[in-house]
Amino acid sequence: MEKTKVGIVGVGTVGCGVARLLVEHGDRTARHAGRTLWLEKGVVRDMNKLRDYEMPAGVITQRLDDILENKEISVVAMLVGGLEPARTYTLKLLDAGKDVVTANKALLAEHGGELFDRARQLGRCIAFEAAVAGGIPIIANISQCLSANQILSLQGILNGTSNFIVTQMDEKGWEYDRALKEAQRLGYAESDPTMDVDGSDAAQKLAILAHLAFGARIHWKEIPRVGIDTLDIQDIRFAGELGYRIKLLACARLTDGGLELSVAPTLIRSGRPLAEVRRNYNAINVVGDAVGDLFFHGQGAGQMPTASAVVADMIDVAVGRAKITFQTLELWSAKEATVALRPFDDLPGRYYLRFLVVDEPGVLAQITSILGQHQISIASVIQHEPEPNSASPWLPLVIMTHEAPEGAARGAVERIRDLPVVRGSSVRMRVMEEPKL
């Protein structure tokens, strides 16, 4: 059977998974590709590092040139993380006549335009299914399978680390710091988890999905985002009391006023599919104008789920399907954006508000007066009685609002914080819109 020689740059956790699939399950790739994907070279930084998969003799090398100078290697999985040297390596691979498969969402979110322009100029292609949601085939579904649709909305849990932490807080009643340490112990969180827990990772993935689904051209840092790093266990408890769960939700919604984009902890009604996504799993709810409601769920990271997506892309590239799609979509091209962004202050939504207030008459009236001045109506209120024998005059007050613009809600909360009857920090979180029947 015909061979297509391939390479891997960066044989870490995911790279070892890719190698395992290529070497041990070549019959699968041959069946789907009509040829054998032959692992020729794997580039590493440290030849002596212990890996969880023993590579075939002669495959491992420290020289990128062993791939660049080998004209028989046509497809390369570029699995180096971060921005550099990943950007430089990718450009070198394209210049050497290689098609590239990548799992690096940060690279695409930051340098997608430059890399895709270079690939088009050279007649090469870049495939990136594994860059968003790991083993969930969301890129192919949005860019190909749903091409007859206008995507109306995307709502997703796109970061498994954050979802694991929130799940531990919800199910075990742990504070944030304890849940984070458990995520780090199990390998779900890095020693520096900032990009995961502050919403940056989810924003990078949302920028890619918004580009595919809506033609949006926006830098991920422009997407309004709030992480889970300030999430308080008492808000998890109050949300449960109200019949909701809190998830770090990435949202994109097409409206008459433009495209709405945001990443933030959000209350989702218990029992809804997104509310029940647990541990390190990812999920994306997609609504198309023709197909209707779709739900994708699976492992968003990890060695083999990510390797599954990488090898699937390598097959598509080897067969030629990826190149056709790549040239047709003109991703990150110089074209004008097909949709304008809606100003964030105009975004409508319902809100969960929590304040620490003094336990005396008239407090609620002062707060509702400010909400009314901002045209925000109240759906429900929770204020528990003081604990027996408690000497503190301060109690949490929770308010659920009806729909209001983001700017109005923020302005009202800022004014309420300044009231003498309110102490400390307050909390404002969005509530996911219920589906209209």
Beta strands, then each sheet from edge to edge (+ up, - down):
strand 1: 3-9
strand 2: 36-43
strand 3: 60-61
strand 4: 73-78
strand 5: 99-102
strand 6: 126-127
strand 7: 151-157
strand 8: 244-255
strand 9: 258-269
strand 10: 281-288
strand 11: 292-299
strand 12: 348-358
strand 13: 378-382
strand 14: 394-401
strand 15: 404-405
strand 16: 422-431
sheet 1: 3+ 2+ 1+ 4+ 5+ 6+
sheet 2: 11+ 10- 7+ 8- 9+ 16+ 12- 14+ 13-
sheet 3: 11+ 10- 7+ 8- 9+ 16+ 12- 15+
end
